[in-house]
Amino acid sequence: MSIPSPADERTPNPAERPAPNPSRDVGARTNAAVGVTTEDLIGTPVGSPIWRRIAGIPERAPEGWVRPKPTRTELRTDIVLGLILATAMALNEWSANAAGVYGDTGGSALWTRIAYPCAVVILISVRRRAPIAALVVSTVVFIGGFFVSYHELFFTQMLYFVVFYSCGAWSRHRNIGAWARLLVTCGTIAWVMVGVVASVVMNEPVDLPTSTVDNTAAYAVFTMLANFTYYIGAYVLGNIDYVRTGHAALAAEQARVLREQRTKLADQAVKLDRVRIARELHDAVAHHVSLMGLQAAVARRSLPAGEESARAREQLEAVESNAREAIEELQGILATLRASESDTGMVPVVGAEPDHRTVSPSTRGVAQLPELVGQLRQAGMSLSFATVGEPQPLTPSADLAAYRIVQEALTNVRKHAGPSASAEVRLRYGTERLEIDVTDDGFGPITGAAVSAHVEFAGGGRGIPGMRERASAVGGTLEAGPRPDGGFRVRVSLPIKGSRGLR
């Protein structure tokens, strides 16, 4: 299965794309240093594999996937977390001030003691719904704390870490989120380092017990490592969360597709079994019942007139009547079984061996065609049979299909060609194909006194579609239609075993 890209990745303009290779196109249009264009920087994510890693874009995610917005439960959880964090911040600031931790600097101003906990509740509450906006505001709040003398740092830094992490984990616009985090990280670290360097250059002591040049340099390294670990940790963890969610969504989507396919295959198996049963009812059972009715009609007309024959004639008429009723019942059953045949969703593949569930276990084939012709001749049909060429073996499914197609074609001759029609069955063996011709010189439906001898066959007009279906299932073709000089013709071409059509 090919793994699609997230839907929020903008594909290049087709007019600008010489080949359908997105990565190659992007590379041709991107900045060599960064891997993305200026337009892409403010839009939805697209870029080189390196940029995809920086922006936290999943390589494996369902097509069209972006992380869903937070649920109501998650939003309520954030509100509770914000309240807890704001309470802890206020208590920490009050207790540190009461204990004299801040020394001569005194405590924070009253308005900051109120404003900062309130900001915490708001920022934590919206960190998933508006992660980029929350990051921008929290950056202003966090840095502003150094200028308004808000001394509480522990929970303030915890707040900022959570918001920074959430921007990477929940931002649906990966480019904007990535650049916002990169700018904040680089800007904050640069600001701290500039301050330390300025202290060294201007010979102003930093806040250390013993301020020397060496101590200041060590403090600069310590500050750089602390800030680098803080920001990079939040950055990487946010990306990991977003990518993990994309992979989980792909796994869930694949499981859903597999469930649907399993259900569809099970439904198709049932429908294919119904079609197979319908075929056998159409081709075998109904054929023999129709033949029995026809033979009874011929026997009844052959009886001499007289009182002794009247009783036998009544019995034969009862056989004809029962045959007609049986055909009507089979027609209803057949219609029920094949009602959903067109919904199976299975398209026969030319040259492919059909599934064993669709193949009848019958042993009938081309070798039994002379027997079938003999039965029909005994029933009164004028029928000839000929074979041209050296007989070649067929696959079992093609062999059965040939027999059933000829059987159905001759049944249609009995039904529609008229009582005086004659038919011809001709088999022509080639090097790769077997061609079957079934022709008649009939003129139309049976009428007049011969109606009682005609027994309706099951299928409701499904004879030719059924024959075509059988031929297609084994890689063959079928043509059926009136002849120019009168009558009807059914022509079938089936692959011979070992030919290219069945490899």
N, C-alpha and C positions, 0 to 999 in steps of 0.2 A: 504494500500500500504506500502510495506517495504521500508524504507529509506536507500539508498545505501550510502557508504562512498566515500569520494573523491578518484579519480583515482590515485592521486599521493601518496597514502598510499601504502607502500610496504607490501604485504601479506607474511606471513611466508612461508618458504620452506615446500612443502607438506611432504617431508620426515621427517621433524622435528615436524610435527603437528599430534598428535594422535587423535584429534577430531576437527570437523569444527566449533570451537568457537574461533574467532580471539582474543577476549579480554582475554580468558583464556590462549591461547597459548602465547600471548604477556606477560602476567603476569608470565608465567613459564620461559620465556627467558629474562626477564628484570632485571635491577638492582633494588634492593629493595628500595633504597633511592630515585632514580630519576624516575624509571618506564620505562626506555628505555635502549637498549643495546648500546655498543660502536659503533657498525656498524650503528645503527640507527641514532646516533648523527650527522653523516656526510652525511646521505642520505635523502630520502624523509620521511615524518612524519609517525610514527606509535608509539603507546604507550598507556598507561593507560588513563582513562578519565581525570585524573588530568593533565597529560601532554598535552592532547589535548586542554584543556582550556588554559594552559600556552602558548602553541604554536599557539593558535588561529586557530584550525582546526574545520571547521563546522561539527556538527553532522548530519545536514540535508543538503544535497547537491546532485545534480545529479551524477550518477555513472560516473567516469572519469572526474569530474569537477576540474579544477584549474582556478584561476582568469585569464580572458583573458588579453592579453597585451594591453597597452594603445593605444587608437586610435590616429590618426594624430591630431585631434582636441585637445585632451588632451595634446599631446606633444607640440603643439603650445601654448596652455594655460600655460604650465610650463615654456616655454621660456619667454613669456611675464611676468609671475610672477617673474622669476629670474632677468630679467632686472629691473623691478620695485624695487625689494628688494635690488639689487646691487646699484642702484641709491640712494635709501634711506640710505643705509649703508654709502656710500661715503659722502653724504651731512651731515649725522649725525656726522661722524668723523671730517669732516672739520669744522662744526659749533661749535662743542664742543671744538675743539682745538683753534679756533679763540676767543671763549668766555673765554678761560683760565680755562676750567673745569678741565683739567688734571694738572694744577698747574705747579710746577717746573719740572715735568717729561717731559714736552714738548709733541709734537704731535708724531704720529706714523711715522715710516720711510716711505719714498716715495714708495719703492717697495712693502711694505705691503698695502699701500693705493691703489695700482693698482692690486696686486695679489689677495687680499681677495674679492673685488667685482667681479673679473673675476671668481674666484672659486665658488662664489655664483651662477652665471649664469649657470655654468656647472653642479653643483650639483643639483640645482633645475630642470634643464632640463632633467636629467637622473634619477631622484628619483623614477619614476615609472617603467622605463624600466630595470634599474639595481639597485634595492633598497639596496641590501646588500653591493655592492661595494660603493654606494653613502654614506652609513652609515659609512663604514670604513674610507673613505677619509675625510668625514666631521668631524669625531672624531679626526683625526690627525690635521686637520685645526683648529678645535675649541680649542683643548688643546695647539696646537702650538702657538696660539695667546697670551697665557700667557707668553711664553718664548721669543717672538720676539717683545714684547711691542706694540701689536696692541690693542689700547685702546677701540675701539668701541665694546660694548657688547650687546646692546639692540637688534639690528637687527641680530647680529651674533647668539645670543641665539634663535631668532625666526627662523633663517635658520636651526639651528641644531634640533629644535623641529619638524619642517616640515619634515626633512629628516628622523629623528628617527621614527616619526609617519608613514611615507611612507614605511619604511621597514616592519612594521607590517601589513600594509594595502595591500601591493602589492607584497610581496615576495612569489614566487611560490614554494620555497623550505622552508617549514615551520620550519623544524628542525634547519637548518643553521641560518635562520632569528631569531628564538627564542633565540638560544644560543648567537648570536652576540649581541642582545639587552640586554640579561641578563648580559653578561660579561661587556658591556659598562656601564650599570647601576651600577652594583656592584663595578666595578673598579673605576669609577668616584667618587662615594660616598665615597669609601674607601680612595681614594687619597686625597679628601678634608678633611676627618676626620683625616687622618694621619698628614696632614699639621697643622691642629688646635692643635692636641695633641702634636705634636712636638714643637709648639710655647709655649705651657704651660710648657712642661718638660724643655725646654731650656730657659725658662723665656724670650722669645723674644716676644715683643708686637705685637699683630695683628693690622690691620689697623682700629683702633677705636679711637674716640676722647679721651676717658679715658680708658687706658688699665689696667685691674686688672684681678686677677684670676677668680673672679665671672663673670666679663664681658666676658672673654674669653670662659667660660663654656656656658654662655647664647648664645654667638655667635656660638659656636659649635652646639647647639640645633637648632638655627635658620638656619644655613647652611645645617644641615642634613634634616630638614623638607622641605626647599626650593628645594634642589636637589631631595629628594624623591618624592615630588609632581610633579616636572618637568618631571622626567624620567618615573615614574609610569603612570602619565597622558598620556604621549605620547605612552607608551607601550599598555595600555588598550584601548585607542581610536583606535590605529592601528588594534588590534585584532578584536574589535567590527566592524570596517569597513569591514574587510575581511570576517568575519562570516556573517554579514548582506548581503554582496554580494552573498555568497553561498546560503543563504536561498532564496534570490530573484531569483537566477538562478533555484533553485528547483521549486519555484512557477511558473516560466515561462515555465519550462519543463513540469510540470503537466498540465498547461493550454494547451500547444501544444498537449500533448497526448490526453487530453479530446476532443479537436477540431478534431483530427484525428479519434478518436473513434466515435464521433457524426456523422462525415461525412461517416464513414464506415457503421455505423448502418443504416443511411438513405439510403445509396446505397443498403445495403442488403435487406432493407424493399421493395424497388422497385423491386429488383431481385426476392425476394420471391413471390411477387404478380404476377410477370411474370410467375414464375414456376407454381403457383396455377392455373392461367388462362390456361396455356399450359396443365396442367393435366386434367382440365375439358374439354377442347377441345378434348384431346386425348381419354378420357374415356367416355364422354357423347355425345357430338355433332357428332364427327366422327363415333362413334359406331352406332348411329341411322341412319345417312346418309348411312353408309355401309349396315345396315340392310334393309333400304328401297330399295337400289339397288338390293340386293340379292332377296328380295321378288318380285320385278318387274321382275327379270330374271326368277324366278320360275313360276310366273303367265304367262309370255310370252310363256314359253315352254309348259304350260298346255293348251293353247288355241287350239281349233280344227283347222284343215286346212280349208281354204275356203276364199272366197273374203270378207265375212262379218268380218272375224277376222283379215284381213290384216291391217285395220285401227287401231284396238286396239293394234295389235302387234307393229305397228309403234310408237304408243304413249308410250307403255311400253319400247321400245328401247330408246325413247327419255328420259324417266325417268332414265334408266340405264346410258345413256351418261351424263345426268346432274349430277347424283350421282358421277360418276367418276370425272367429272370436279370439283365438290364441294370438293371431297376428296383431289384432287391435290391442290386446293386453300388453304384448311385447312392445308395441309402438309407444304406449304410455310410459312403460318402464324405461325405454331407450331415451325418450325425451327428458325424463327426470335425471337420468345418469349423465346426459350430455348437456344439461342446461348450462353448466358453468365451464364447458370445454374451452370456450374462447378466452376464459379468464385465467388459464393455467400459466400464462406468461412464459411458456416454453416455446422457443423457436427452433425447429429442426435445423440441424447443421448438416449441410450437404457433405457427404463423404464420411460422416461420423457414425460410429456404431451406436444404435439406440440403447438407452438404459434397459437393463434386464427386467425392470418392473413393467415396461411397456410392451414387452415381447410375449406373445402368447406361447404357452408350453405345447401348443399343438404340433404334431409331427407332419402335418400336411404341407405339401410343397408342389413344385412343378411335376414331380413324378406321379402325383395323384390326379393330375388334370385329365388324363384319359379315362380314369374311373368316373370323374365328374361328368365328362362328356357323355359317357355311356349311360349314366343315370338319367340325364336330360333327354337323350334319345329315346330311352324306354318310356319317358313321360310324354312323348309325342313331338318333341322339338326336331326340326330339320337342322342338323348341326354337323359341321365338318371340322376336322382338327388336323394340323400339319406342323411339322418341325423342320426348320431350315438351318443347316449348319451343324457343326459338331457340338453336342450338349456340353456345357461347361458348368462346374459346380458354383452355386451361389452360397452366400452366407445364410445361416438359418433364418435370420430375420427377413432377408430379401426373398428367400425361398417361400416363406409363409406369405409375405406380401404379394408375391406373384400369384399364388393360388387364390388368395382372398379377392384380389382385384378381378381376376378372370371370373370367379364365382359371382361376384356382385354384378359385373357387366352382363353376364348371361342371365342373371335374375332380372335385370332391367329389360333385356330383350323379351323375356316372357311377359313382363308387365306391360310394355309399351309398344312393342313392334307389331303386334297383331297376330292372329292365329295362324296365318299362312306364311309368316316370315321365316326365312332361313338365316342362319348365322354361321360365321366362320371364325375359328380361333387359329392364329398363326404365331408361332414362336420363331424368332430369328436370332441365332447366336452369333455375335461378333467377337472380336478379340478382347474388348473391354466392357461391352454392354449387351444386355439381353433386351430385345425389343419384342413387345407383345402387341398384337393387333386383334381386336375383337370387333367385327363388323357385322352388320345385318342389313337386310333390304326391306325392312318393315316400313309401314306407312304411318303408324300412329297408335293411339290407345286402342285396346280391345273393345269392340262394341257388339251389339246384337246378341245373338243366342249364346255366344261364347262368354258372356259376362260371368255366368255362374261358374265357369271353369277358371276364372281369374281370381287369384287370392292375393289381396293387398299385402305388400311386403312392409315390414317395419322400417322406420327410419324417417318418415315424414320429409322425403326429399333430400336426405343426407347421403344418398348413395355415392354420387360423384365427389362431393367434398371428402367423404370417408376414404374413397380410393386415392384421391390426390394426397390425402394426409398420410396414408400408408406408404405411398411411393416416396414422398418427401422425407419421411422418417428414416429411410434407408439410403438416402442420397440419390433418389431417382426423380423422374419427371413424369407427368401424365397430361395428355391432351384428350379432350372429349368434346364431340360436337356432331352436328348433322353432316352427312356426306353430300357433295354437290349433286350426285345423281340419285339421291334418295337413300333413306336409311340412316344409320347412326354408326359412329366409329369411336372406339376407345383405343388410344395408343399409349403404351407405357414403355419407358426406357429405364432399366435397372442396372446397376453396376454388377459386374461379375466378380466373384471372390478373387482377391489378389490384384485387382485393377487399381488404378490410381484413385478412383473415387472412394475406395474403402481403406486406404492405407492410413 
